[in-house]
Amino acid sequence: MNIPHRAGLENFPSYRQGKTPADADGLKAFKLSSNENPYPPLPSVVQAVTRAVSGINLYPEIAAEELTGALAARWAVEPENIALGTGSVEVASQIIHAATNPGDQVMFAWRSFEAYPLLVTAAGATPQPIPLAPDGGHDLAAMAAAVTPKTRVVFVCNPNNPTGNVLSAGAVESFIQAVPSSTLVVLDEAYLHFNRAEDTAVGIDLFRKYPNVAVLHTFSKAYGLAGLRLGYAVAAPGLVTALRKVAVPFGVTALAQEAGLASLRAEDELQERIDTLVSERGRVYDALLEAGLPVLPSEANFLWLQSGDRTGTLTELFERNALSIRAFPGEGIRITIGDAEANNRILAVARQATALLAPLP
């Protein structure tokens, strides 16, 4: 039986999850394809979730007032400035649905977060990708010049996924001033906690200055709650009201709410893990650079190899060594920073790559 469906859906790609690795030649496999936190949840977070399990026969609190209040206190804003969702990607979807009409444009750098064009198309809006600058960062001048009266939303991913590049506060502020005040600028800061750049743009600071700025944060990366799906926006009250209207009812589960609260209470403990990952990022970056691989500086929990037409060869090498990475054919490879054992394997692959390949451009 042929069930009718939305026209064009057969040409619409699905979001591609990071590949699960397979053991190879007796090597333990490591998944480094999804930018996940390699460490298990903190004991206090596990305890909070465990306590909440006994109540999963009931719907969660739809307003999530306690978590909303805790986040408002964390960022010194009002609860009316916080909109929750099942990961920051779902909150991004809320923004697109709430802020655009069919045919409106949503701008983003490309390559950037893979979900942007999918979310835009699914909402009936038109993707407006702008090529990255040569350094792997947003070409903000080109983006500002490309804004049209139909550009309703601009996503600025800082640090950028998958390249790890960071935008300075001055550059982003100049961009915000250059676009119409009716255009919503969304600063996607999924990797905020790993960003140590001194001059980086800080979303919450820009939100306080400009009413057309919203900020996206997630609990999936630094907090290690990817499996529970929890993210949020900090935005103007009018936008937050609209986001709550288009959000999936009861989407943020009771388990996610309790885990979020426990994580906020344990930020000092979590910071130790973040510091370790940042240190490991530096160690792996230096080794890849020394091996002659085309690695870019990163302020996220991943590194980008700008490997171009060598991407396929390098991907096969990683997979033969039981490492799954995120490959973008003809462009590059994103490698998540794992624990020390996984990162040592990356370094072993780098040494093999040096012997296998001619010097990469």
N, C-alpha and C positions, 0 to 999 in steps of 0.2 A: 504494500500500500504506500502510495506517495503522499507523505504528509506535507502540506504547504509550509514554506518557511520564508523568512525575510529574503528578499531579492539581494543577490550579491554575497550572501553568507558563505556560499561554497568557495568563494575566493578569499575569504577572511581567514588569516592565519591564527592559530591558537598560540597562546603564550607558551614559550618553551622553558620548561623547568630544567634546572641544572642536572646534568647527566650523573647517574649513580655509577660509581666506579666498580670495576671487577678486579679480583685478585689476579695477579699475573706473575708467573714463574716463582710462586711462593712468596711474593711480596704482599704485605698488608696493604689493602686499598685505602685511599684517602679521597674524600669528596671535597674538591676545592673549586667547585663550579657555581655555587649559589651564594657566596659571601655570608655564609652562616658563621655564627660564633662557635668555635670548636669545643668550648667548655660547657659542661652540663650546668643546669640551673643551680643557683646557690641553695644550700639547705633550707634557708628561711623562706625562699620562694617555693620550693617543693612542699614545705609544710603548709604554706598558705593555700596552695592549690589542692593539696590532699584534704584539708579541712573543708574546702568548698565542694568537693566531689559528692558528699552526702546529700547535697541539695540540687543535683542536676535534674531531678524530676520537675523542678519549677523553672519558669522563665526567669532570666536575669533581670535586674533592674534596668529598664530601658534607658533611663536618664543617666545611669552610672554616676550618681551625684557625688559619692565619696571620691572616686577616682578623678572625676572632673575637678572637684575642689582641690585635690592634692596637686594636680597638674597646674591649676591656676596659681596656687601658692608657689609651686616650683619656679614658675616664670614671672611671678609678680604681675599677673593679669587677673581679670575677672572670670568667673565660671562661664559667663556669656561669651567669652572669647575662645572657648574650647569646644571642638567638635571631634567626636571619637569615630573610629571605624575599624574594620577588620584588616588591620595593616594600613600603612600610609598609602599603599596603592589603591585601596578601596576609598580612602578619603580623597585621593586625587580624582577618582571616578565621580565621587559626589560633587566635587568642585566643577568638573566639566558639565555634568548634568544640570547643576544648579545655575551655572553662569552663561551657558550657551544655548542658542536656538539652532535648529537644523540649518546647516550652511555657514554658520559662524566658524571662524578659524581659531585654532589653538596652536600656538607657536612653541617650539622647543628646539634645542640644539640637536644635531645628529652627526655622529652617533651619541645617544644618551640612553636613559633608561628605556629598555625595550618595550615596556608596557604603554608608554605615552601614545604612540600612534594607534595602538589597539583600543585603548580607552576612548580616544577621541573619535575614532571611526564608529565604535559601538554606540556612542552617544548621538550619532548623526551629525557631528561637527566635522570640519575639514582639517586634517593635519597640515601643519605649516612648518616643516623641518628646515633648519638653517645649518649648513655645513660647519663643522668645528674649525677652529683656527689650527694652524700647523702644530701648535704645542699641545693639542688635545683638549684645549679649553673652549669655552663658549666664545664665539665671535660676536661680542655684544654690539659692536658698531654695525655689523651686518644685520643683526637681529633688529636693532632699533630702526634701521633704514627700511626693513621689510614689513614693519607694522602697517596694517591697513585699517580702514574703518570697521572691517569685519573681524579683526583680531581681538578677541574677547579675553583670552587667557594666555599668559606666557609662563611656561615652566622653566625655571633656572635651577639646575641640579648642581649643588655645591657641597662637597666635592662631586665631580661628575662621575657617573657610572656609565661606561666602564673604564674611563681613562684615568680617574683619580685626580684630575687637575682641579685647582682651587682658584676661585675668583676673589679679587681684592675688594675690600669694602668700598673704596673710592670708585672702582669700575662699576660695581653693581648699583651704587647710589646714582651715578651719572646716567646709567641705563634707565633706572626708574624715573628719573627726572625727564628723560627724553621721550618716554612713551606717554600716551594720553592718560589722564587720571582715571578715565573710565575703563582702562585695560587692567585686568587683575594680574599682578605679578606674583607667582607662587614660588617661593624659595624652598626647594626640596632638599632637606638636610638629613637624609637617612643615615649618613655617615658622620654626622656632627661630632660624635664623641672621639673619633680618631683623628680629627683635624687639628693639627698643631701649628698651622701657618699663622704667624703673628698678625699679618695684615688681612686675614680672611674676612669676607663679608659675614656678618652675624645676623641671621634672620630676625631674631627677636628685637634687635636694635632698630632694624629697618622697619619692622612692623610698627614700632612705637612712633616712628616719624611719618609714615605714609599710610593713609587709609586704604590704598589699593594694593597693599602687600599682605599676603598670607604666608604662613610657614608650615611645612610638613615635617613631622617627626615620627619615628617608629620605635617600637620596643623589640623589633626583630633582630637587630644587629648587635649593638653593644650590650643590650640587656639580655640577649640570648633567648628571646621568647618567640622565635620564628614560627614554631609549631602551634602557638595559641592565637596568632593573628591579632595584633593590637597596634594601632597607630592613631595619630590625631593631628588636627590642624589648630594653629593659633591664628585667629582671624577676627575681622570686625564683627560685632554682634549681628548685624543684618545678614551677613554671609553665613555665619554659624547657624542662624535660624533656618536659612534655606538648605544648608547641608544636612541638618537634622531631618528635614522633611523628605529628602531623597535618599537617606540612608536606609539600609536594610533593617527592618524592625528586629530588635533583639539580636542584632548581629554581633555585638561585643558580648561574649559569653561571661557567665559568672566566674568561670575559671580564669579567663583573661583579665577580668577586672581585679580579682584578688592577686594575681601574679603581678599586675602592673603596680598595685599599691605596695606590695612587698618589695618590688624592685626599686621603687622610689625611696623606700626606707633603707635600702641596702646599697645606696649609690657609692659610699666610700669603699665597700668591699668590691663592688663591680669595677671601680676605678683601677684597682690593682690588676685585674684581668685586662682591662683596656690598655694600661701602660705596658703590660707584657706583649700584647699584640702589636702595639706601636713599635716597641723595641725589635720584635721579630721582623716586622715590615722593613725596618732599616737594615737589618742583617741580610735579609733575602735580596733587597734592592741592591745593596753593595755587591753581593756575590754575582747577581745576574749582570750587573754593569761590568764587573771585572771579567766575566766570561765572554763579554763582547756581544751580549744580546741587547736588542733595542728596547730596553725598559724605560718607561717614563716615571718621573717622580710622582708620588701619590700621597695623598692625605686621607685615604680611606683604609679599609681593611683588605685591600686587594692591590695588585699591581697589573699594569697593562704592558704587554709586549706588542709593539707596533711592527708586527712581523710581515705584513703585506702578503706577497705571494708565497712566502715561506710558512704560512700559517698551517697548512695541511701537514707538512713534514714535521713541524714541531709538535702539533697535536698528536700525531701518531707516536712520537717519542714519549710524550707524557703518558699516554694511555698504555704503552708497553711497560711503563714503570708503575702501573696501577694508580695513576693520578688522573682524576677527572677534572678538567678545566673547562672554561667557557670559551669556545672558539667562534670567531666571526670570520668566515671564509673570505680570504682576500684582504682582510683588514688587520686583525690582531687576535690576541689571546688575553683573557682576563684570568688571573690566578688569585684565588682567595688565600689570605694568610691563615695558616692552620696552627696547630700546636708545633712544638719544637721538632718532633719526630717527622711530621708531615713536611715541615719546612726543610729539614735536612734532605729529604727525598727530592724536593725541588732543586736543591743545590747540586745533588748528584746528576739530575737530568741536565742542568745547565752545563756541567762539565762534559757530559756526553754530547750535548748540542754543539759545544765548541769544536769537538773532534769531528762531528758529523757534517757540519755545515761550513761553507765558506763564510768569511766575515759578512755579517748582515748589514745592509745600508742603514 
